[in-house]
Amino acid sequence: MPVDIVVMKAVNAENAARAAEVRAVLNQSGVLGLNLMSSPGSGKTTLLEAMFKHWGEDVRSCVVEGDVFTSIDAERIAKHGVEVIQVNTEGSCHMTAHMLKEILPRLALENTDVLFIENIGNLICPASFDLGEHRRIALISTPEGADKVEKYPKLFSVSHANVISKADLADVLEFDIAAVTKQLKKLNPEAPVFVTSAKTGEGVAEFCEWLLSENKETDN
Amino acid sequence: MPVDIVVMKAVNAENAARAAEVRAVLNQSGVLGLNLMSSPGSGKTTLLEAMFKHWGEDVRSCVVEGDVFTSIDAERIAKHGVEVIQVNTEGSCHMTAHMLKEILPRLALENTDVLFIENIGNLICPASFDLGEHRRIALISTPEGADKVEKYPKLFSVSHANVISKADLADVLEFDIAAVTKQLKKLNPEAPVFVTSAKTGEGVAEFCEWLLSENKETDN
């Protein structure tokens, strides 16, 4: 499939240029940009909801919701009084920096501390596309099974932090959190691992605190 | 992103031609070809393991395992004494008919009743690529959440049967099986819905029976 590879390279060069533009705008506005990546149903939206509850009005967030067709997640976010814009990729399995570049002028960046980009539920392609974020967060949820780190290493190695979500289900699913944490640290030693449960609240405060301690001015 | 679209069409035309060749070979050998599609961790491999246990030596299966990089699933299948070939897509998020075409000569089709193709864990791209199968099976597992049908309608509407897997977890996860079944039937009225749990064995026999009753000679 050489055609596929050639095209991917061309798209990626274009994408990198747009991503640099996005990052420059975020830097100028003092906004921390975060790219959340995981399987469908790993709990990205639910984690965001728990974070908004934790922060209350202390941290001004806005969200760009990526989805193939619907606006289900954006409607959930909007209920928390957080600014949200839906991007429908119309069949494409990942977001691109072009999409972000087009959307930025519509966001009230001057009133924003943190911009969350919730990527399409997919463990493969999102790992290859810089969206202009400062930090990439990869989630693995306990029901997906521990083998996902080994099967999709790129996503968990390009990330700046890895999150094991739905920790409350670990026991019933016999998901060995300690072993997966060790595996994530071996694959990506510099990325901290957070163990969270949006249901019980476990780990949400720690993750929120780490995010705000990250210096967005450093390279991504 | 017009480039993406143009390329996808070109790739798809090529793919359709290879898929027809694959299907012709399967027809000639009297082999039923099945394409299994779902999110990562929805339980495709575990369902296959339950089916092999159910069939014993009555049905001669072989498996083509798609994975981005590893051979974890192929090793699981091999333990059941079933012929298995691993295809690594090296970063690509779906399998193509070209991959199948190259692999067919390596399979002992003369000793095979059913060929399972376990696609890459992804709810988006696999829905667009005919692999030369006779029947497409889409899985949604209870931990992914009921909204996946609405969010990824294409996968569940191009399928010939839809499977709700990990049914044993439905209660603890508050996953409404009846409501999702209704939604699947509305989206794709001709496809039967099977509710399965590889853990308890629920629904495995019914799904196996339906598969063998399908006439592979009809168009896909």
Boltz contact constraints between the chains, C-beta under 6 A:
constraints:
  - contact:
      token1: [A, 7]
      token2: [B, 7]
      max_distance: 6.0
  - contact:
      token1: [A, 39]
      token2: [B, 39]
      max_distance: 6.0
  - contact:
      token1: [A, 39]
      token2: [B, 40]
      max_distance: 6.0
  - contact:
      token1: [A, 40]
      token2: [B, 39]
      max_distance: 6.0
  - contact:
      token1: [A, 40]
      token2: [B, 123]
      max_distance: 6.0
  - contact:
      token1: [A, 40]
      token2: [B, 144]
      max_distance: 6.0
  - contact:
      token1: [A, 40]
      token2: [B, 148]
      max_distance: 6.0
  - contact:
      token1: [A, 41]
      token2: [B, 144]
      max_distance: 6.0
  - contact:
      token1: [A, 41]
      token2: [B, 145]
      max_distance: 6.0
  - contact:
      token1: [A, 70]
      token2: [B, 150]
      max_distance: 6.0
  - contact:
      token1: [A, 70]
      token2: [B, 151]
      max_distance: 6.0
  - contact:
      token1: [A, 72]
      token2: [B, 147]
      max_distance: 6.0
  - contact:
      token1: [A, 93]
      token2: [B, 93]
      max_distance: 6.0
  - contact:
      token1: [A, 93]
      token2: [B, 124]
      max_distance: 6.0
  - contact:
      token1: [A, 93]
      token2: [B, 125]
      max_distance: 6.0
  - contact:
      token1: [A, 122]
      token2: [B, 122]
      max_distance: 6.0
  - contact:
      token1: [A, 123]
      token2: [B, 40]
      max_distance: 6.0
  - contact:
      token1: [A, 124]
      token2: [B, 93]
      max_distance: 6.0
  - contact:
      token1: [A, 125]
      token2: [B, 93]
      max_distance: 6.0
  - contact:
      token1: [A, 143]
      token2: [B, 143]
      max_distance: 6.0
  - contact:
      token1: [A, 144]
      token2: [B, 40]
      max_distance: 6.0
  - contact:
      token1: [A, 144]
      token2: [B, 41]
      max_distance: 6.0
  - contact:
      token1: [A, 145]
      token2: [B, 41]
      max_distance: 6.0
  - contact:
      token1: [A, 147]
      token2: [B, 72]
      max_distance: 6.0
  - contact:
      token1: [A, 148]
      token2: [B, 40]
      max_distance: 6.0
  - contact:
      token1: [A, 150]
      token2: [B, 70]
      max_distance: 6.0
  - contact:
      token1: [A, 151]
      token2: [B, 70]
      max_distance: 6.0
